[in-house]
Amino acid sequence: MIVRLIVFVAIFFIGWWLYRQFIIFKQGQSQQGSKNKGQSKKEASQESMVRCAECQTFTPRSHAIHDQEARAFCSAEHLKAFNQKH
């Protein structure tokens, strides 16, 4: 009878320990997942920069104006100035 009680208590504590380990594992995954989501949002919000061929300043690629030779310019005025010089 006492052996059954000891086995029952041992099984209870092993189950409780496994449950706690599972909870800790899930918390670690959720924290790691939120970090990865934050990094992917940050990477998605960052845009590559291009250098203006005229004044050498950096401009976001979506704001830049490109000529036929794929040179980037920060404004239409700099594109015109560059074309007049060359």
N, CA, C and O atoms as a CHARMM CRD file, in Angstrom:
* protein
*
  344
    1    1 MET  N      0.81000  -1.18300   0.00000 PROA 1      0.00000
    2    1 MET  CA     0.00000   0.00000   0.00000 PROA 1      0.00000
    3    1 MET  C      0.86600   1.26500   0.00000 PROA 1      0.00000
    4    1 MET  O      0.58000   2.20400  -0.74300 PROA 1      0.00000
    5    2 ILE  N      1.89800   1.29800   0.80800 PROA 2      0.00000
    6    2 ILE  CA     2.77400   2.46000   0.86300 PROA 2      0.00000
    7    2 ILE  C      3.55700   2.61200  -0.43400 PROA 2      0.00000
    8    2 ILE  O      3.87800   3.72900  -0.84100 PROA 2      0.00000
    9    3 VAL  N      3.86500   1.49300  -1.08400 PROA 3      0.00000
   10    3 VAL  CA     4.59000   1.54700  -2.35300 PROA 3      0.00000
   11    3 VAL  C      3.72500   2.24700  -3.39900 PROA 3      0.00000
   12    3 VAL  O      4.23700   3.06100  -4.16700 PROA 3      0.00000
   13    4 ARG  N      2.44600   1.95400  -3.44700 PROA 4      0.00000
   14    4 ARG  CA     1.53200   2.60100  -4.39400 PROA 4      0.00000
   15    4 ARG  C      1.47700   4.10800  -4.13900 PROA 4      0.00000
   16    4 ARG  O      1.47300   4.90300  -5.07900 PROA 4      0.00000
   17    5 LEU  N      1.43400   4.49100  -2.87400 PROA 5      0.00000
   18    5 LEU  CA     1.40600   5.90100  -2.53100 PROA 5      0.00000
   19    5 LEU  C      2.68700   6.60600  -2.98300 PROA 5      0.00000
   20    5 LEU  O      2.62400   7.71400  -3.51700 PROA 5      0.00000
   21    6 ILE  N      3.82100   5.99000  -2.77800 PROA 6      0.00000
   22    6 ILE  CA     5.10600   6.56800  -3.19700 PROA 6      0.00000
   23    6 ILE  C      5.15300   6.68900  -4.71800 PROA 6      0.00000
   24    6 ILE  O      5.59900   7.71000  -5.24100 PROA 6      0.00000
   25    7 VAL  N      4.69500   5.65700  -5.43500 PROA 7      0.00000
   26    7 VAL  CA     4.67300   5.68800  -6.89700 PROA 7      0.00000
   27    7 VAL  C      3.72300   6.78600  -7.37500 PROA 7      0.00000
   28    7 VAL  O      4.05000   7.52400  -8.30500 PROA 7      0.00000
   29    8 PHE  N      2.54300   6.90200  -6.74400 PROA 8      0.00000
   30    8 PHE  CA     1.59400   7.93800  -7.12200 PROA 8      0.00000
   31    8 PHE  C      2.17700   9.33400  -6.91800 PROA 8      0.00000
   32    8 PHE  O      2.04900  10.18700  -7.79600 PROA 8      0.00000
   33    9 VAL  N      2.80900   9.57700  -5.78500 PROA 9      0.00000
   34    9 VAL  CA     3.42100  10.87100  -5.50000 PROA 9      0.00000
   35    9 VAL  C      4.54800  11.14900  -6.49400 PROA 9      0.00000
   36    9 VAL  O      4.68300  12.27700  -6.96800 PROA 9      0.00000
   37   10 ALA  N      5.35400  10.14400  -6.81300 PROA 10     0.00000
   38   10 ALA  CA     6.44800  10.31500  -7.77600 PROA 10     0.00000
   39   10 ALA  C      5.89200  10.66400  -9.15400 PROA 10     0.00000
   40   10 ALA  O      6.42200  11.55100  -9.82300 PROA 10     0.00000
   41   11 ILE  N      4.84300   9.98700  -9.58400 PROA 11     0.00000
   42   11 ILE  CA     4.23000  10.27100 -10.89100 PROA 11     0.00000
   43   11 ILE  C      3.63900  11.68000 -10.89200 PROA 11     0.00000
   44   11 ILE  O      3.74800  12.39800 -11.88600 PROA 11     0.00000
   45   12 PHE  N      3.01100  12.07600  -9.77700 PROA 12     0.00000
   46   12 PHE  CA     2.44600  13.41500  -9.67400 PROA 12     0.00000
   47   12 PHE  C      3.53200  14.47900  -9.81900 PROA 12     0.00000
   48   12 PHE  O      3.35200  15.43400 -10.57400 PROA 12     0.00000
   49   13 PHE  N      4.65500  14.33400  -9.11300 PROA 13     0.00000
   50   13 PHE  CA     5.72100  15.32300  -9.18800 PROA 13     0.00000
   51   13 PHE  C      6.40900  15.33900 -10.55500 PROA 13     0.00000
   52   13 PHE  O      6.80400  16.40300 -11.03100 PROA 13     0.00000
   53   14 ILE  N      6.55500  14.19000 -11.18300 PROA 14     0.00000
   54   14 ILE  CA     7.13100  14.14600 -12.52800 PROA 14     0.00000
   55   14 ILE  C      6.20800  14.85400 -13.51900 PROA 14     0.00000
   56   14 ILE  O      6.66700  15.61600 -14.37000 PROA 14     0.00000
   57   15 GLY  N      4.90100  14.59600 -13.40200 PROA 15     0.00000
   58   15 GLY  CA     3.93500  15.28000 -14.27000 PROA 15     0.00000
   59   15 GLY  C      3.93800  16.77800 -14.04600 PROA 15     0.00000
   60   15 GLY  O      3.88400  17.55300 -15.00100 PROA 15     0.00000
   61   16 TRP  N      4.00100  17.19500 -12.77700 PROA 16     0.00000
   62   16 TRP  CA     4.04300  18.62000 -12.46000 PROA 16     0.00000
   63   16 TRP  C      5.30900  19.25800 -13.01600 PROA 16     0.00000
   64   16 TRP  O      5.24200  20.35700 -13.56800 PROA 16     0.00000
   65   17 TRP  N      6.45700  18.60400 -12.88800 PROA 17     0.00000
   66   17 TRP  CA     7.71500  19.11300 -13.41900 PROA 17     0.00000
   67   17 TRP  C      7.65700  19.23700 -14.94600 PROA 17     0.00000
   68   17 TRP  O      8.10000  20.24100 -15.50400 PROA 17     0.00000
   69   18 LEU  N      7.11100  18.21700 -15.62000 PROA 18     0.00000
   70   18 LEU  CA     6.97400  18.27000 -17.08200 PROA 18     0.00000
   71   18 LEU  C      6.05700  19.41500 -17.50900 PROA 18     0.00000
   72   18 LEU  O      6.33200  20.10100 -18.49300 PROA 18     0.00000
   73   19 TYR  N      4.97900  19.61500 -16.77400 PROA 19     0.00000
   74   19 TYR  CA     4.06600  20.71800 -17.08100 PROA 19     0.00000
   75   19 TYR  C      4.78900  22.05800 -16.95600 PROA 19     0.00000
   76   19 TYR  O      4.64400  22.91000 -17.83300 PROA 19     0.00000
   77   20 ARG  N      5.56100  22.26600 -15.89300 PROA 20     0.00000
   78   20 ARG  CA     6.30800  23.51600 -15.70100 PROA 20     0.00000
   79   20 ARG  C      7.33400  23.72200 -16.82400 PROA 20     0.00000
   80   20 ARG  O      7.51300  24.84100 -17.30500 PROA 20     0.00000
   81   21 GLN  N      7.99900  22.65100 -17.23500 PROA 21     0.00000
   82   21 GLN  CA     8.97400  22.75300 -18.32300 PROA 21     0.00000
   83   21 GLN  C      8.28300  23.14600 -19.63000 PROA 21     0.00000
   84   21 GLN  O      8.82100  23.93300 -20.40800 PROA 21     0.00000
   85   22 PHE  N      7.10300  22.60200 -19.86400 PROA 22     0.00000
   86   22 PHE  CA     6.34100  22.93600 -21.06600 PROA 22     0.00000
   87   22 PHE  C      5.94000  24.41200 -21.06000 PROA 22     0.00000
   88   22 PHE  O      6.03600  25.07900 -22.09000 PROA 22     0.00000
   89   23 ILE  N      5.49300  24.92800 -19.91100 PROA 23     0.00000
   90   23 ILE  CA     5.10000  26.33000 -19.79200 PROA 23     0.00000
   91   23 ILE  C      6.30300  27.24000 -20.03800 PROA 23     0.00000
   92   23 ILE  O      6.19200  28.23800 -20.75000 PROA 23     0.00000
   93   24 ILE  N      7.44200  26.90100 -19.45500 PROA 24     0.00000
   94   24 ILE  CA     8.66000  27.69300 -19.65900 PROA 24     0.00000
   95   24 ILE  C      9.06100  27.67400 -21.12800 PROA 24     0.00000
   96   24 ILE  O      9.46100  28.70200 -21.67400 PROA 24     0.00000
   97   25 PHE  N      8.95600  26.51900 -21.76800 PROA 25     0.00000
   98   25 PHE  CA     9.29500  26.39100 -23.19100 PROA 25     0.00000
   99   25 PHE  C      8.37700  27.25900 -24.04800 PROA 25     0.00000
  100   25 PHE  O      8.84500  27.94200 -24.95900 PROA 25     0.00000
  101   26 LYS  N      7.08400  27.23800 -23.76600 PROA 26     0.00000
  102   26 LYS  CA     6.12900  28.04600 -24.53300 PROA 26     0.00000
  103   26 LYS  C      6.38600  29.53800 -24.34100 PROA 26     0.00000
  104   26 LYS  O      6.29200  30.30200 -25.30200 PROA 26     0.00000
  105   27 GLN  N      6.70400  29.96400 -23.13300 PROA 27     0.00000
  106   27 GLN  CA     7.01100  31.36800 -22.88600 PROA 27     0.00000
  107   27 GLN  C      8.25700  31.79300 -23.65100 PROA 27     0.00000
  108   27 GLN  O      8.31000  32.89900 -24.18900 PROA 27     0.00000
  109   28 GLY  N      9.24200  30.93600 -23.70200 PROA 28     0.00000
  110   28 GLY  CA    10.45800  31.23700 -24.46100 PROA 28     0.00000
  111   28 GLY  C     10.17000  31.37600 -25.94100 PROA 28     0.00000
  112   28 GLY  O     10.72600  32.25100 -26.60400 PROA 28     0.00000
  113   29 GLN  N      9.29800  30.51400 -26.47000 PROA 29     0.00000
  114   29 GLN  CA     8.94700  30.60200 -27.88900 PROA 29     0.00000
  115   29 GLN  C      8.18000  31.88200 -28.18900 PROA 29     0.00000
  116   29 GLN  O      8.42700  32.51900 -29.21300 PROA 29     0.00000
  117   30 SER  N      7.25500  32.27000 -27.31800 PROA 30     0.00000
  118   30 SER  CA     6.46800  33.47100 -27.58600 PROA 30     0.00000
  119   30 SER  C      7.34700  34.72000 -27.50900 PROA 30     0.00000
  120   30 SER  O      7.15600  35.65000 -28.29300 PROA 30     0.00000
  121   31 GLN  N      8.29900  34.75900 -26.58500 PROA 31     0.00000
  122   31 GLN  CA     9.20400  35.89700 -26.50800 PROA 31     0.00000
  123   31 GLN  C     10.11300  35.94500 -27.72500 PROA 31     0.00000
  124   31 GLN  O     10.38100  37.02200 -28.25900 PROA 31     0.00000
  125   32 GLN  N     10.58700  34.79300 -28.16500 PROA 32     0.00000
  126   32 GLN  CA    11.45600  34.72700 -29.33000 PROA 32     0.00000
  127   32 GLN  C     10.67900  35.09000 -30.58300 PROA 32     0.00000
  128   32 GLN  O     11.22000  35.75700 -31.46500 PROA 32     0.00000
  129   33 GLY  N      9.42400  34.67100 -30.68600 PROA 33     0.00000
  130   33 GLY  CA     8.58600  35.00900 -31.82600 PROA 33     0.00000
  131   33 GLY  C      8.31100  36.48900 -31.91200 PROA 33     0.00000
  132   33 GLY  O      8.30400  37.05800 -33.00400 PROA 33     0.00000
  133   34 SER  N      8.08200  37.12500 -30.77000 PROA 34     0.00000
  134   34 SER  CA     7.83900  38.56500 -30.78600 PROA 34     0.00000
  135   34 SER  C      9.09700  39.32500 -31.17900 PROA 34     0.00000
  136   34 SER  O      9.00300  40.36300 -31.83400 PROA 34     0.00000
  137   35 LYS  N     10.26800  38.83600 -30.79600 PROA 35     0.00000
  138   35 LYS  CA    11.52300  39.47800 -31.21500 PROA 35     0.00000
  139   35 LYS  C     11.68700  39.36100 -32.72200 PROA 35     0.00000
  140   35 LYS  O     12.07600  40.32700 -33.37900 PROA 35     0.00000
  141   36 ASN  N     11.39500  38.18600 -33.27800 PROA 36     0.00000
  142   36 ASN  CA    11.52400  37.98900 -34.72000 PROA 36     0.00000
  143   36 ASN  C     10.54000  38.85800 -35.47700 PROA 36     0.00000
  144   36 ASN  O     10.88300  39.38900 -36.53300 PROA 36     0.00000
  145   37 LYS  N      9.31600  39.01900 -34.96600 PROA 37     0.00000
  146   37 LYS  CA     8.33000  39.86800 -35.62800 PROA 37     0.00000
  147   37 LYS  C      8.79100  41.30900 -35.61600 PROA 37     0.00000
  148   37 LYS  O      8.63300  42.02500 -36.60500 PROA 37     0.00000
  149   38 GLY  N      9.36100  41.74000 -34.50000 PROA 38     0.00000
  150   38 GLY  CA     9.87000  43.10400 -34.39900 PROA 38     0.00000
  151   38 GLY  C     11.00800  43.35500 -35.37900 PROA 38     0.00000
  152   38 GLY  O     11.09400  44.43400 -35.96600 PROA 38     0.00000
  153   39 GLN  N     11.87900  42.37300 -35.55900 PROA 39     0.00000
  154   39 GLN  CA    12.97400  42.51800 -36.50400 PROA 39     0.00000
  155   39 GLN  C     12.46800  42.53300 -37.92900 PROA 39     0.00000
  156   39 GLN  O     12.96200  43.31400 -38.74200 PROA 39     0.00000
  157   40 SER  N     11.49000  41.68600 -38.26100 PROA 40     0.00000
  158   40 SER  CA    10.99200  41.66800 -39.63000 PROA 40     0.00000
  159   40 SER  C     10.25500  42.96200 -39.95600 PROA 40     0.00000
  160   40 SER  O     10.32800  43.43900 -41.08800 PROA 40     0.00000
  161   41 LYS  N      9.54200  43.54200 -38.98100 PROA 41     0.00000
  162   41 LYS  CA     8.89100  44.83000 -39.21100 PROA 41     0.00000
  163   41 LYS  C      9.93900  45.90600 -39.44400 PROA 41     0.00000
  164   41 LYS  O      9.77300  46.76600 -40.30900 PROA 41     0.00000
  165   42 LYS  N     11.00800  45.85700 -38.67900 PROA 42     0.00000
  166   42 LYS  CA    12.06800  46.84600 -38.81500 PROA 42     0.00000
  167   42 LYS  C     12.72400  46.72200 -40.18800 PROA 42     0.00000
  168   42 LYS  O     12.97800  47.73000 -40.84800 PROA 42     0.00000
  169   43 GLU  N     12.99600  45.49900 -40.61600 PROA 43     0.00000
  170   43 GLU  CA    13.61000  45.28700 -41.92000 PROA 43     0.00000
  171   43 GLU  C     12.68100  45.72000 -43.04600 PROA 43     0.00000
  172   43 GLU  O     13.13700  46.24000 -44.06400 PROA 43     0.00000
  173   44 ALA  N     11.38500  45.50800 -42.86800 PROA 44     0.00000
  174   44 ALA  CA    10.43300  45.89800 -43.90100 PROA 44     0.00000
  175   44 ALA  C     10.32000  47.41700 -43.98900 PROA 44     0.00000
  176   44 ALA  O     10.07400  47.95200 -45.06900 PROA 44     0.00000
  177   45 SER  N     10.49400  48.11100 -42.88300 PROA 45     0.00000
  178   45 SER  CA    10.36500  49.56600 -42.89600 PROA 45     0.00000
  179   45 SER  C     11.62800  50.24600 -43.41700 PROA 45     0.00000
  180   45 SER  O     11.56800  51.40300 -43.83400 PROA 45     0.00000
  181   46 GLN  N     12.75800  49.56500 -43.40200 PROA 46     0.00000
  182   46 GLN  CA    13.98700  50.15500 -43.89800 PROA 46     0.00000
  183   46 GLN  C     14.05700  50.00100 -45.40600 PROA 46     0.00000
  184   46 GLN  O     13.69100  48.96400 -45.95800 PROA 46     0.00000
  185   47 GLU  N     14.52600  51.03900 -46.05400 PROA 47     0.00000
  186   47 GLU  CA    14.60800  51.04800 -47.50500 PROA 47     0.00000
  187   47 GLU  C     16.05200  51.31800 -47.89900 PROA 47     0.00000
  188   47 GLU  O     16.77200  52.01600 -47.18400 PROA 47     0.00000
  189   48 SER  N     16.47800  50.77300 -49.02800 PROA 48     0.00000
  190   48 SER  CA    17.84700  51.00300 -49.45800 PROA 48     0.00000
  191   48 SER  C     18.00500  52.43900 -49.94900 PROA 48     0.00000
  192   48 SER  O     17.06700  53.05600 -50.45400 PROA 48     0.00000
  193   49 MET  N     19.19900  52.93700 -49.78800 PROA 49     0.00000
  194   49 MET  CA    19.50800  54.31800 -50.15500 PROA 49     0.00000
  195   49 MET  C     20.39900  54.31500 -51.39300 PROA 49     0.00000
  196   49 MET  O     21.20500  53.40500 -51.58600 PROA 49     0.00000
  197   50 VAL  N     20.24600  55.33500 -52.22600 PROA 50     0.00000
  198   50 VAL  CA    21.08400  55.51000 -53.40500 PROA 50     0.00000
  199   50 VAL  C     21.73700  56.88300 -53.33300 PROA 50     0.00000
  200   50 VAL  O     21.19700  57.80800 -52.72600 PROA 50     0.00000
  201   51 ARG  N     22.89900  57.00600 -53.95700 PROA 51     0.00000
  202   51 ARG  CA    23.64400  58.26600 -53.93100 PROA 51     0.00000
  203   51 ARG  C     23.34000  59.06200 -55.18100 PROA 51     0.00000
  204   51 ARG  O     23.35600  58.52900 -56.29000 PROA 51     0.00000
  205   52 CYS  N     23.06300  60.33500 -54.99500 PROA 52     0.00000
  206   52 CYS  CA    22.79800  61.23000 -56.11400 PROA 52     0.00000
  207   52 CYS  C     24.08700  61.39400 -56.91700 PROA 52     0.00000
  208   52 CYS  O     25.14800  61.64600 -56.34500 PROA 52     0.00000
  209   53 ALA  N     24.00000  61.25100 -58.23500 PROA 53     0.00000
  210   53 ALA  CA    25.17700  61.36600 -59.09000 PROA 53     0.00000
  211   53 ALA  C     25.68100  62.80200 -59.16100 PROA 53     0.00000
  212   53 ALA  O     26.83800  63.02100 -59.51900 PROA 53     0.00000
  213   54 GLU  N     24.86700  63.76600 -58.83800 PROA 54     0.00000
  214   54 GLU  CA    25.25700  65.18200 -58.91300 PROA 54     0.00000
  215   54 GLU  C     25.84500  65.68300 -57.59300 PROA 54     0.00000
  216   54 GLU  O     26.97400  66.17300 -57.57600 PROA 54     0.00000
  217   55 CYS  N     25.11300  65.57300 -56.50500 PROA 55     0.00000
  218   55 CYS  CA    25.55600  66.16800 -55.23800 PROA 55     0.00000
  219   55 CYS  C     26.09200  65.13500 -54.23800 PROA 55     0.00000
  220   55 CYS  O     26.57400  65.51800 -53.17200 PROA 55     0.00000
  221   56 GLN  N     26.02100  63.88000 -54.54600 PROA 56     0.00000
  222   56 GLN  CA    26.54800  62.78700 -53.72300 PROA 56     0.00000
  223   56 GLN  C     25.81500  62.59600 -52.39700 PROA 56     0.00000
  224   56 GLN  O     26.35700  61.96600 -51.48900 PROA 56     0.00000
  225   57 THR  N     24.60200  63.11900 -52.26200 PROA 57     0.00000
  226   57 THR  CA    23.82400  62.87000 -51.04500 PROA 57     0.00000
  227   57 THR  C     23.02300  61.59100 -51.21700 PROA 57     0.00000
  228   57 THR  O     22.72400  61.18000 -52.33800 PROA 57     0.00000
  229   58 PHE  N     22.67800  60.96700 -50.10300 PROA 58     0.00000
  230   58 PHE  CA    21.90200  59.73400 -50.15200 PROA 58     0.00000
  231   58 PHE  C     20.41200  60.04400 -50.10700 PROA 58     0.00000
  232   58 PHE  O     19.96500  60.91700 -49.36300 PROA 58     0.00000
  233   59 THR  N     19.66000  59.31900 -50.91100 PROA 59     0.00000
  234   59 THR  CA    18.21600  59.48700 -51.02700 PROA 59     0.00000
  235   59 THR  C     17.57800  58.10000 -51.00600 PROA 59     0.00000
  236   59 THR  O     18.16200  57.16600 -51.55500 PROA 59     0.00000
  237   60 PRO  N     16.40700  57.92600 -50.39600 PROA 60     0.00000
  238   60 PRO  CA    15.73300  56.62600 -50.47400 PROA 60     0.00000
  239   60 PRO  C     15.45600  56.25800 -51.94100 PROA 60     0.00000
  240   60 PRO  O     15.13000  57.11700 -52.75900 PROA 60     0.00000
  241   61 ARG  N     15.58900  54.99100 -52.24400 PROA 61     0.00000
  242   61 ARG  CA    15.43100  54.52400 -53.62200 PROA 61     0.00000
  243   61 ARG  C     14.06700  54.90700 -54.20100 PROA 61     0.00000
  244   61 ARG  O     13.97300  55.22800 -55.38600 PROA 61     0.00000
  245   62 SER  N     13.02900  54.87800 -53.40100 PROA 62     0.00000
  246   62 SER  CA    11.69200  55.20000 -53.91100 PROA 62     0.00000
  247   62 SER  C     11.53200  56.69100 -54.22100 PROA 62     0.00000
  248   62 SER  O     10.65300  57.05500 -55.00300 PROA 62     0.00000
  249   63 HSD  N     12.35500  57.56000 -53.63100 PROA 63     0.00000
  250   63 HSD  CA    12.27200  58.99900 -53.87000 PROA 63     0.00000
  251   63 HSD  C     13.21000  59.46000 -54.97600 PROA 63     0.00000
  252   63 HSD  O     13.07600  60.57400 -55.48100 PROA 63     0.00000
  253   64 ALA  N     14.15100  58.61400 -55.35300 PROA 64     0.00000
  254   64 ALA  CA    15.15600  59.00800 -56.33200 PROA 64     0.00000
  255   64 ALA  C     14.57100  59.03700 -57.74300 PROA 64     0.00000
  256   64 ALA  O     13.60800  58.33800 -58.05900 PROA 64     0.00000
  257   65 ILE  N     15.19000  59.87300 -58.57700 PROA 65     0.00000
  258   65 ILE  CA    14.83300  59.95500 -59.99300 PROA 65     0.00000
  259   65 ILE  C     15.98100  59.31100 -60.75700 PROA 65     0.00000
  260   65 ILE  O     17.14600  59.62700 -60.51300 PROA 65     0.00000
  261   66 HSD  N     15.65900  58.40700 -61.68100 PROA 66     0.00000
  262   66 HSD  CA    16.69000  57.67300 -62.42900 PROA 66     0.00000
  263   66 HSD  C     16.66900  58.09700 -63.89000 PROA 66     0.00000
  264   66 HSD  O     15.61400  58.37800 -64.45800 PROA 66     0.00000
  265   67 ASP  N     17.86300  58.13800 -64.48800 PROA 67     0.00000
  266   67 ASP  CA    17.93700  58.41700 -65.92200 PROA 67     0.00000
  267   67 ASP  C     17.98100  57.10300 -66.69400 PROA 67     0.00000
  268   67 ASP  O     17.79800  56.03600 -66.10800 PROA 67     0.00000
  269   68 GLN  N     18.22400  57.16900 -68.01700 PROA 68     0.00000
  270   68 GLN  CA    18.22000  55.96300 -68.84400 PROA 68     0.00000
  271   68 GLN  C     19.34700  55.01200 -68.48500 PROA 68     0.00000
  272   68 GLN  O     19.23200  53.80700 -68.70500 PROA 68     0.00000
  273   69 GLU  N     20.41500  55.52500 -67.94500 PROA 69     0.00000
  274   69 GLU  CA    21.56000  54.67500 -67.58100 PROA 69     0.00000
  275   69 GLU  C     21.49200  54.21800 -66.12300 PROA 69     0.00000
  276   69 GLU  O     22.48300  53.73400 -65.57700 PROA 69     0.00000
  277   70 ALA  N     20.34700  54.36800 -65.50700 PROA 70     0.00000
  278   70 ALA  CA    20.06200  53.91800 -64.13400 PROA 70     0.00000
  279   70 ALA  C     20.87900  54.66400 -63.08700 PROA 70     0.00000
  280   70 ALA  O     21.09700  54.14300 -61.99400 PROA 70     0.00000
  281   71 ARG  N     21.32900  55.85800 -63.39800 PROA 71     0.00000
  282   71 ARG  CA    21.96900  56.70200 -62.38500 PROA 71     0.00000
  283   71 ARG  C     20.86500  57.34900 -61.55000 PROA 71     0.00000
  284   71 ARG  O     19.81600  57.72400 -62.07300 PROA 71     0.00000
  285   72 ALA  N     21.11500  57.47400 -60.25800 PROA 72     0.00000
  286   72 ALA  CA    20.10900  58.02300 -59.34900 PROA 72     0.00000
  287   72 ALA  C     20.38200  59.49300 -59.08000 PROA 72     0.00000
  288   72 ALA  O     21.53700  59.91000 -58.98300 PROA 72     0.00000
  289   73 PHE  N     19.31700  60.27700 -58.96000 PROA 73     0.00000
  290   73 PHE  CA    19.39700  61.69700 -58.64200 PROA 73     0.00000
  291   73 PHE  C     18.37700  62.01000 -57.56600 PROA 73     0.00000
  292   73 PHE  O     17.31400  61.39200 -57.49900 PROA 73     0.00000
  293   74 CYS  N     18.71400  62.98600 -56.71700 PROA 74     0.00000
  294   74 CYS  CA    17.81000  63.33400 -55.61500 PROA 74     0.00000
  295   74 CYS  C     16.67700  64.24400 -56.07700 PROA 74     0.00000
  296   74 CYS  O     15.64800  64.32500 -55.40700 PROA 74     0.00000
  297   75 SER  N     16.84500  64.93200 -57.20800 PROA 75     0.00000
  298   75 SER  CA    15.78500  65.81900 -57.69200 PROA 75     0.00000
  299   75 SER  C     15.89600  65.95700 -59.21200 PROA 75     0.00000
  300   75 SER  O     16.90300  65.58800 -59.81700 PROA 75     0.00000
  301   76 ALA  N     14.84500  66.49400 -59.80400 PROA 76     0.00000
  302   76 ALA  CA    14.84100  66.71300 -61.25100 PROA 76     0.00000
  303   76 ALA  C     15.84500  67.79600 -61.63200 PROA 76     0.00000
  304   76 ALA  O     16.42400  67.74600 -62.71700 PROA 76     0.00000
  305   77 GLU  N     16.05500  68.76400 -60.76300 PROA 77     0.00000
  306   77 GLU  CA    17.02600  69.81500 -61.03400 PROA 77     0.00000
  307   77 GLU  C     18.44100  69.25000 -61.14700 PROA 77     0.00000
  308   77 GLU  O     19.21400  69.66300 -62.01200 PROA 77     0.00000
  309   78 HSD  N     18.77100  68.30800 -60.27300 PROA 78     0.00000
  310   78 HSD  CA    20.09900  67.70300 -60.33300 PROA 78     0.00000
  311   78 HSD  C     20.24000  66.81900 -61.56900 PROA 78     0.00000
  312   78 HSD  O     21.33300  66.71800 -62.12600 PROA 78     0.00000
  313   79 LEU  N     19.17200  66.18700 -62.00200 PROA 79     0.00000
  314   79 LEU  CA    19.21400  65.41400 -63.23900 PROA 79     0.00000
  315   79 LEU  C     19.50300  66.34100 -64.41600 PROA 79     0.00000
  316   79 LEU  O     20.33300  66.02000 -65.26700 PROA 79     0.00000
  317   80 LYS  N     18.83000  67.47800 -64.47000 PROA 80     0.00000
  318   80 LYS  CA    19.06500  68.44800 -65.54900 PROA 80     0.00000
  319   80 LYS  C     20.47000  69.00000 -65.48800 PROA 80     0.00000
  320   80 LYS  O     21.12600  69.11600 -66.52300 PROA 80     0.00000
  321   81 ALA  N     20.95400  69.34500 -64.30300 PROA 81     0.00000
  322   81 ALA  CA    22.30500  69.89300 -64.15500 PROA 81     0.00000
  323   81 ALA  C     23.35300  68.87600 -64.58800 PROA 81     0.00000
  324   81 ALA  O     24.33000  69.22700 -65.24900 PROA 81     0.00000
  325   82 PHE  N     23.14900  67.62100 -64.21700 PROA 82     0.00000
  326   82 PHE  CA    24.08800  66.56800 -64.59600 PROA 82     0.00000
  327   82 PHE  C     24.10400  66.38900 -66.10800 PROA 82     0.00000
  328   82 PHE  O     25.17300  66.23800 -66.69900 PROA 82     0.00000
  329   83 ASN  N     22.92600  66.40400 -66.74800 PROA 83     0.00000
  330   83 ASN  CA    22.85200  66.25500 -68.19300 PROA 83     0.00000
  331   83 ASN  C     23.49300  67.43200 -68.92000 PROA 83     0.00000
  332   83 ASN  O     24.05800  67.24700 -69.99800 PROA 83     0.00000
  333   84 GLN  N     23.42100  68.62400 -68.36500 PROA 84     0.00000
  334   84 GLN  CA    24.03700  69.79200 -68.98900 PROA 84     0.00000
  335   84 GLN  C     25.55200  69.73900 -68.88900 PROA 84     0.00000
  336   84 GLN  O     26.25100  70.18100 -69.80100 PROA 84     0.00000
  337   85 LYS  N     26.06500  69.20000 -67.78400 PROA 85     0.00000
  338   85 LYS  CA    27.51800  69.09500 -67.62300 PROA 85     0.00000
  339   85 LYS  C     28.11100  68.01400 -68.51900 PROA 85     0.00000
  340   85 LYS  O     29.23300  68.15800 -69.00600 PROA 85     0.00000
  341   86 HSD  N     27.37900  66.95000 -68.73600 PROA 86     0.00000
  342   86 HSD  CA    27.93800  65.79900 -69.46900 PROA 86     0.00000
  343   86 HSD  C     27.28900  65.71500 -70.79000 PROA 86     0.00000
  344   86 HSD  O     27.60400  64.82300 -71.57700 PROA 86     0.00000
